[in-house]
Amino acid sequence: MSAPDFPGGKLPLTRRANRPVDDWPAAPQAPGANLPLDNAGWRTLWPRILAHCNGCGLCDLYCPDAAIACPRGEIPRVLERWCKGCGICARECPQKAIIMVDEHSRSEDPR
């Protein structure tokens, strides 16, 4: 079985919004790598961990970017470079000890 013949010997490009695939914007990835350099550049919300956190670690478990460090029984710490501000940690916290605040108003946040 032979491959079908296409004009010019090339496969047709898949189109999206009438633009060839090659014209799509590049993904924000490090050159030659599969991981972005960090997620902080487009974050608009920041998770603030409140005093009544019991250190259960569910925020760490549910964070899709592993941006929360939570040693067993201790208060979690948000890793600034990797947090994208999605708010999953706040939604999953059983103690409601995480609130999402504006990225620019977090300067008074001690954590």
N, C-alpha and C positions, 0 to 999 in steps of 0.2 A: 504494500500500500504506500503510495507516494503522497507527499504533502501537496495541497492544492496550490495552484499558481496564482499569485497576486500581482497586480500591476507594479512594475518596478522591482519585483522580488522582495517586497517588504510587507509585513502584516499590517493591516489597517489599524490606526490608533483608536483606542476607545475614546469617546468624546463625553465631556461633561460641560453643560452650558455652552455647547458649540465651541469648546476650546480643546485642542489636542492635549493628551495627558502630559506631554512634555512641557506645556505652558503652565501647569499647576504650580503654585508657590511651593517652595521647598519646605520640608518639615524642620522644626527647630531642633536640629540634632548636631552633635559635635561632629566635626569632619572625621569620617571613617568609623564612626561609632553608632550605636543604636540608642544611646541614652542622651537626653538633653543635658545641657550644662547645669541647669537648675530650673526650678518652677517659679521662683519668686517674681520674675519679671512681669507676669500678668496677673498677679494676685491683687484682689481688691478688698478681701476680708481676711481677718486674722483671728485664730482661735485663742480666746483668753480663758485660762484655766482658773476657776474660782477656788476660794479657800475651802469649800466643803467637799473637794475632790477626795475620794477615799483610796486612790491609787489602784483601782481594780485592773487597769490595763486594757480595757475594751477599746479605748480610743486608739491605742497602738495597734491592736488587732485589726480594726476596721479601716485604718488609714490606707488609702490605695497607693500612696507614695512612700510609705514607711518614714513619714516625716515627724513621728512622735516617738521619743525615747522614754520608756517607762520601766525603769528597774522595778522589780517586784515590790509592791507595797509602798513605793515612793510616789511623789507628785510627778506627773509627766512633764517633759520638756519638749517644746515644739522646735524642730530643726528648721531654722529660717530659710536656708537655701532650697529645701525640698517641699515645704508647705505651699500648696497652690490655693488654699483658702476655699476648698470645696464645701466644707461644713459637715462632712459625714461624721467626723468625730463628735461634733455637738449634737447631731441627731441621734447618735447611738449611745451617748452617755446615759447610763441608767440613773445617775445622781443629778443630772442636768447641771453639771459642774463646769461645762464649757459653753461659752457664748461667743458668737461671731461678732467682732467689732470692725469698724472701718480701719483699713490698713494704715491710714495717715494719723489716726488718733491713738495708736497703740504705744506711743512713746512713753506714756506713763505706766505701761504694763511691766511689772517687775520680771516676768518670765519670758 
